[in-house]
Structure formats: C-alpha cells, structure tokens
Amino acid sequence: MQWDLGIDGLLYLAAMSLAFGVLAALLVGKGAAYRLWAGAITTTACFGIGLFVSEVLFGWATEEELQPNIDGLSRDEALLSSVVTTVIVVLVMRYLGRRSKSEASHVDWHVGRHHHA
C-alpha cells in the first residue's frame, strides 16, 4: 500500500475534523467539560477514520476515479465518514449523559440514615 496523502490533504482533513468536533460539542449539551470531551473525541475520531477511509479503503482508486481529490485525500469519502462518526459520537455521548443523570437521581436516599432498634 502506498500513501499518497500530501500536506494539503492532511490539513484539509484536520480542518474538517475540527469543524465536526465543534459541531459535536454544540450538539451534546451539558457542561463545558462534557462539550470539550465530545469535541476532542469527535475531532480525533473523524481524523483517524477519515485517514483510514481515504488511504486504506479508497487508497486503490486513482485521482480520476475519485473526485474531488484534495492532494491525495478522497474528500467525499472522508466527509461521509466524518458525518457518520459525528452522529455516532453525539448519540452515544447524549445517551451516556442521560444515563448517568438518571442513575444519579436514583441514589438510595436511605444512605447515611441510621435506624435504631
């Protein structure tokens, strides 16, 4: 396998991943720390998966077969994988946030109370 992704393609993928990270941070809700985690996870995942999709899954295709191609980056394929990745991360984080909130509200209120016989 030959990697033909140039610096412009890497920068484009990084910028696209960062944009999806910001979008995820806006969509997950909750506090600032939770939003930062969502943004970081989404940005990293989009970059890694976009690189995998562009260079491994579609690395065999020529520049003529995959349009648009930005310095070796299969843009449409990386964009589609980033959309799917962002949706998955946002849904999982919203589910986990909702789940942890409901578990916190079901804490046994008897804790700390002493019953004397």
C-alpha positions, 0 to 999 in steps of 0.5 A, a space after each residue: 500500500 502506498 500513501 499518497 496523502 500530501 500536506 494539503 490533504 492532511 490539513 484539509 482533513 484536520 480542518 474538517 475534523 475540527 469543524 465536526 468536533 465543534 459541531 459535536 460539542 454544540 450538539 451534546 449539551 451539558 457542561 463545558 467539560 462534557 462539550 470539550 470531551 465530545 469535541 476532542 473525541 469527535 475531532 480525533 475520531 473523524 481524523 483517524 477514520 477519515 485517514 483510514 477511509 481515504 488511504 486504506 479503503 479508497 487508497 486503490 482508486 486513482 485521482 480520476 476515479 475519485 473526485 474531488 481529490 484534495 492532494 491525495 485525500 478522497 474528500 467525499 469519502 472522508 466527509 461521509 465518514 466524518 458525518 457518520 462518526 459525528 452522529 455516532 459520537 453525539 448519540 452515544 455521548 447524549 445517551 451516556 449523559 442521560 444515563 448517568 443523570 438518571 442513575 444519579 437521581 436514583 441514589 438510595 436516599 436511605 444512605 447515611 440514615 441510621 435506624 435504631 432498634 
